[in-house]
Structure formats: structure tokens, C-alpha cells
Amino acid sequence: MTLRRFHYAWVEHAFGPWLDAAPERDRLRAALIVACDIHAWAILARDLGLPRTEVRAVLVLTVRRLLEEDA
């Protein structure tokens, strides 16, 4: 299994209940794949220079908003 497929499977596992209940499941899955990708962390930490605690806060906010909107 490639790392990319592993990541996709992890998103399915971690967010399964929300995905199953989402009216736009495929769109929510795609958004979660992007939000939880290592590149999102890299942009926040490296490109924008945010400290680790702020990176975590931004990513948590992003995921929560995605799940609230489609809950």
C-alpha cells in the first residue's frame, strides 16, 4: 500500500461516522484528505512560520469546521 492510499484509508477510518452521515460524502472526504495531509502542516509551519501549537490549532479548527458543516 502506498503512503497516499494509507492516508486515504486512515481518513476513512478516522472520520468514518461523519463521512457516512454526510450528504456530500465524497466532497467531505476530499476536504479531510487535504486538511490532514502532511503538506497542510508544512505550509503552516514552514511557509507561514507558525509555531507548532498554532499549526495544531489551525488544523483542529479546519477539521472541526468541516465536520460541523456536514454533520
N, C-alpha and C positions, 0 to 999 in steps of 0.2 A: 504494500500500500504506500502510495506516495505521501509526502507530508501534506500536500494540498488536500488529497482525499481524506487523510486522517483529520485534518482541520474541519472539513465539511461534516464528517461523521461526528466529530466532537460537538459541533454546533447542533446537529440533530439530537444528540444525546442530552446535552446540557439544557437546551431550550425546547425540547420535545412537547411538553404540555402547552406552552404558549403557541408553538407552531401549529399544533393540532387544532387549537381553538381560533386561530387567526383566519379572518375572511380572505386575506390576501397572503396565504401561506408562503408562496414562492417569493414574493417581494420581501416579506419579513425575513425569511431565511437568508436571502441575498444581503440584506442590510446587516444582519447579525454576523454573517461571514466577514463582511468588510470591517465592521466595528471591532470585531475580536481578532483581527489579523495582526500579526507582528508589525506590519507596515504602518498601521494606525499608531501603535506605540512609538515606532521610530520617528514618524512625522512629529508627534507631540514632544518627544524627549529630545531628539537630535536637531530637527529642523527648527522647532519653535523654542527649544531650550527650557521646557518646563521641568520642574523638579518631579521626582518620582511620585510624590503624594498628589501633585496636581494632575499628572498623567492618569493616575488611578481614578481620581475624582471625575475627570472628563470622560473617561471610558465608562465608568459606572453610570454617570448621567446619561450618556448616549444610549446605553443598553436599557436603562430604566425607561427612558422616553419611548424607545422603540416598542417595548413590551406594553407600556401603558396605552399607547395609541392603538394597538391592535388587540388589546385584551377584551 
